[in-house]
Amino acid sequence: MKAVLEFTLPEEQDEHQLAVNAWKWQGAFLEIRELVRQWLKYGHDFKNAEQVLEAVRNHMIDEMNERGLGE
């Protein structure tokens, strides 16, 4: 069994890149999910919701950069 995705380039370049890099996006998401799980299970030093959101945002940017996904 095969599945074939077809794109008309360059018109559908963005869609093509998203499909090609989907596994990288999944990896980034799973890393962030695991980080949040650890904070919930083992605790954290956040004082307010703004600190949590900033930490998650920074980790998202780091994960994206590590995988070459840009912002």
Backbone as a chain_set.jsonl record, in Angstrom:
{"seq": "MKAVLEFTLPEEQDEHQLAVNAWKWQGAFLEIRELVRQWLKYGHDFKNAEQVLEAVRNHMIDEMNERGLGE", "coords": {"N": [[0.839, -1.161, 0.0], [0.486, 2.266, -0.752], [0.841, 5.757, -0.164], [0.555, 8.79, -1.728], [1.564, 12.073, -1.814], [0.897, 15.014, -3.564], [2.111, 18.007, -4.898], [1.802, 21.221, -6.361], [4.376, 22.972, -7.43], [5.888, 26.158, -7.798], [3.73, 27.115, -6.415], [2.432, 25.797, -4.277], [4.33, 25.665, -2.277], [4.539, 26.271, 0.502], [2.675, 24.489, 1.67], [3.825, 22.096, 0.875], [6.313, 22.159, 2.268], [5.348, 22.066, 4.889], [4.206, 19.489, 4.945], [6.479, 17.905, 4.439], [8.018, 18.463, 6.68], [6.496, 17.62, 8.817], [7.022, 15.571, 10.701], [9.068, 16.718, 12.18], [7.734, 18.827, 13.418], [5.974, 17.346, 14.976], [7.79, 16.101, 16.73], [8.784, 18.363, 18.112], [6.45, 19.23, 19.385], [5.921, 16.995, 21.033], [8.127, 17.087, 22.752], [7.652, 19.498, 24.151], [5.233, 18.822, 25.352], [6.112, 16.77, 27.067], [7.82, 18.228, 28.736], [5.988, 19.927, 30.08], [4.501, 17.948, 31.367], [6.432, 16.988, 33.156], [6.814, 19.274, 34.765], [4.292, 19.398, 35.971], [4.23, 16.961, 37.334], [6.591, 16.863, 38.935], [6.873, 19.376, 39.981], [7.579, 22.949, 40.043], [9.109, 26.248, 39.763], [7.621, 28.451, 39.13], [6.077, 31.618, 39.523], [3.797, 32.844, 38.619], [1.214, 32.858, 36.067], [2.151, 34.178, 33.807], [4.929, 33.746, 33.834], [4.976, 30.993, 33.364], [3.857, 30.838, 30.784], [5.77, 32.29, 29.346], [8.025, 30.651, 29.685], [7.18, 28.298, 28.369], [6.844, 29.32, 25.795], [9.511, 30.074, 25.198], [10.762, 27.554, 25.246], [9.422, 26.373, 23.113], [10.369, 27.923, 20.966], [13.094, 27.261, 21.109], [12.97, 24.476, 20.555], [11.934, 24.545, 17.944], [13.999, 25.904, 16.611], [16.136, 24.089, 16.984], [15.304, 22.054, 15.346], [15.318, 23.185, 12.889], [13.1, 24.637, 12.045], [12.455, 27.307, 12.157], [10.804, 30.463, 12.876]], "CA": [[0.0, 0.0, 0.0], [1.232, 3.513, -0.839], [0.13, 7.033, -0.143], [1.363, 9.76, -2.445], [1.136, 13.464, -1.733], [1.339, 15.727, -4.75], [2.041, 19.454, -4.751], [2.159, 22.021, -7.514], [5.396, 23.926, -6.991], [6.134, 26.731, -6.478], [2.501, 27.66, -5.827], [2.087, 25.119, -3.022], [5.575, 25.449, -1.555], [4.297, 26.271, 1.955], [2.015, 23.234, 2.004], [4.83, 21.052, 0.685], [7.248, 22.21, 3.394], [4.637, 21.596, 6.074], [4.093, 18.032, 4.856], [7.82, 17.32, 4.538], [8.543, 18.677, 8.033], [5.501, 17.274, 9.836], [7.642, 14.767, 11.754], [9.822, 17.636, 13.037], [6.742, 19.528, 14.235], [5.489, 16.387, 15.964], [8.842, 15.965, 17.731], [8.803, 19.569, 18.926], [5.258, 19.2, 20.226], [6.081, 15.959, 22.056], [9.097, 17.586, 23.733], [6.97, 20.487, 24.993], [4.27, 18.079, 26.16], [6.858, 16.083, 28.113], [8.289, 19.246, 29.67], [4.839, 20.322, 30.897], [4.202, 16.803, 32.228], [7.421, 16.985, 34.234], [6.492, 20.377, 35.684], [3.105, 19.022, 36.738], [4.519, 15.815, 38.185], [7.691, 17.083, 39.869], [6.845, 20.732, 40.502], [8.248, 24.023, 39.305], [9.334, 27.458, 40.547], [6.904, 29.577, 38.536], [5.324, 32.428, 40.481], [2.525, 33.255, 38.039], [0.914, 32.303, 34.746], [2.999, 34.832, 32.808], [6.203, 33.029, 33.819], [4.753, 29.699, 32.711], [3.678, 31.068, 29.353], [7.058, 32.702, 28.795], [8.885, 29.464, 29.658], [6.696, 27.427, 27.296], [7.169, 29.997, 24.532], [10.955, 29.963, 24.981], [11.06, 26.161, 24.908], [8.908, 26.153, 21.762], [11.322, 28.546, 20.043], [14.301, 26.429, 21.128], [12.679, 23.23, 19.848], [11.809, 24.86, 16.526], [15.327, 26.219, 16.094], [16.917, 22.854, 16.958], [14.815, 21.214, 14.243], [15.382, 23.939, 11.646], [11.744, 25.015, 11.637], [12.313, 28.751, 12.161], [9.671, 31.011, 13.645]], "C": [[0.893, 1.236, 0.0], [0.269, 4.686, -0.666], [1.063, 8.057, -0.781], [0.744, 11.141, -2.273], [1.702, 14.197, -2.938], [1.105, 17.223, -4.549], [2.431, 20.11, -6.062], [3.112, 23.104, -7.028], [5.635, 24.935, -8.099], [4.879, 27.226, -5.763], [2.175, 27.071, -4.454], [3.324, 24.804, -2.169], [5.366, 25.385, -0.04], [3.657, 24.955, 2.409], [2.991, 22.057, 1.892], [5.794, 21.005, 1.867], [6.595, 21.719, 4.684], [4.525, 20.073, 6.071], [5.45, 17.359, 5.044], [8.344, 17.392, 5.973], [7.579, 18.289, 9.144], [6.106, 16.474, 10.986], [8.468, 15.635, 12.694], [8.872, 18.398, 13.969], [6.206, 18.599, 15.322], [6.521, 16.218, 17.079], [8.909, 17.156, 18.659], [7.62, 19.579, 19.889], [5.405, 18.181, 21.354], [7.083, 16.375, 23.128], [8.451, 18.585, 24.692], [5.958, 19.788, 25.899], [4.965, 17.37, 27.324], [7.367, 17.066, 29.168], [7.161, 19.675, 30.613], [4.451, 19.19, 31.85], [5.161, 16.754, 33.42], [7.157, 18.09, 35.243], [5.304, 20.008, 36.561], [3.411, 17.909, 37.739], [5.537, 16.135, 39.289], [7.741, 18.489, 40.458], [7.664, 21.693, 39.662], [8.402, 25.221, 40.237], [8.614, 28.678, 39.984], [6.078, 30.293, 39.594], [3.947, 32.835, 39.952], [2.384, 32.681, 36.626], [1.797, 32.917, 33.663], [4.361, 34.133, 32.706], [6.079, 31.672, 33.128], [4.66, 29.885, 31.205], [4.99, 31.464, 28.687], [8.006, 31.503, 28.679], [8.473, 28.523, 28.53], [7.054, 28.028, 25.942], [8.654, 29.858, 24.211], [11.359, 28.546, 24.6], [10.559, 25.827, 23.504], [9.889, 26.715, 20.73], [12.597, 27.718, 19.957], [14.096, 25.14, 20.332], [12.587, 23.473, 18.343], [13.177, 25.133, 15.903], [16.199, 24.976, 15.994], [16.545, 21.98, 15.767], [14.821, 21.94, 12.902], [14.039, 24.377, 11.123], [11.542, 26.527, 11.609], [11.129, 29.201, 12.978], [8.521, 31.35, 12.748]], "O": [[1.928, 1.261, 0.665], [-0.92, 4.611, -0.974], [2.229, 8.165, -0.402], [-0.437, 11.351, -2.548], [2.868, 14.013, -3.288], [0.043, 17.645, -4.091], [3.291, 19.608, -6.787], [2.719, 24.027, -6.314], [5.58, 24.56, -9.27], [4.957, 27.702, -4.63], [1.693, 27.78, -3.571], [3.357, 23.812, -1.44], [5.953, 24.535, 0.628], [4.061, 24.381, 3.421], [2.975, 21.143, 2.716], [6.064, 19.931, 2.407], [7.233, 21.031, 5.481], [4.734, 19.439, 7.105], [5.549, 16.348, 5.739], [9.038, 16.481, 6.427], [7.828, 18.605, 10.308], [5.731, 16.686, 12.139], [8.566, 15.331, 13.883], [9.162, 18.589, 15.15], [6.008, 19.022, 16.461], [6.157, 16.193, 18.255], [9.073, 16.991, 19.868], [7.773, 19.899, 21.068], [5.054, 18.466, 22.499], [6.901, 16.044, 24.299], [8.675, 18.525, 25.901], [5.84, 20.123, 27.077], [4.456, 17.374, 28.444], [7.344, 16.764, 30.362], [7.372, 19.774, 31.822], [4.111, 19.441, 33.006], [4.745, 16.508, 34.552], [7.265, 17.868, 36.449], [5.31, 20.277, 37.762], [2.904, 17.92, 38.861], [5.362, 15.727, 40.437], [8.558, 18.765, 41.336], [8.343, 21.306, 38.711], [7.893, 25.217, 41.358], [8.955, 29.812, 40.321], [5.459, 29.662, 40.45], [3.041, 33.133, 40.73], [3.32, 32.099, 36.077], [2.151, 32.238, 32.7], [4.882, 33.953, 31.606], [6.977, 31.258, 32.395], [5.311, 29.171, 30.442], [5.283, 31.014, 27.58], [8.709, 31.364, 27.678], [9.33, 28.007, 27.813], [7.515, 27.321, 25.046], [9.015, 29.557, 23.074], [12.205, 28.356, 23.726], [11.21, 25.073, 22.782], [10.199, 26.054, 19.739], [13.125, 27.495, 18.867], [14.949, 24.759, 19.531], [13.109, 22.683, 17.556], [13.478, 24.656, 14.809], [16.932, 24.819, 15.017], [17.386, 21.248, 15.244], [14.384, 21.387, 11.893], [13.839, 24.483, 9.913], [10.534, 26.989, 11.075], [10.52, 28.406, 13.694], [7.487, 31.821, 13.221]]}, "num_chains": 1, "name": "protein.A"}
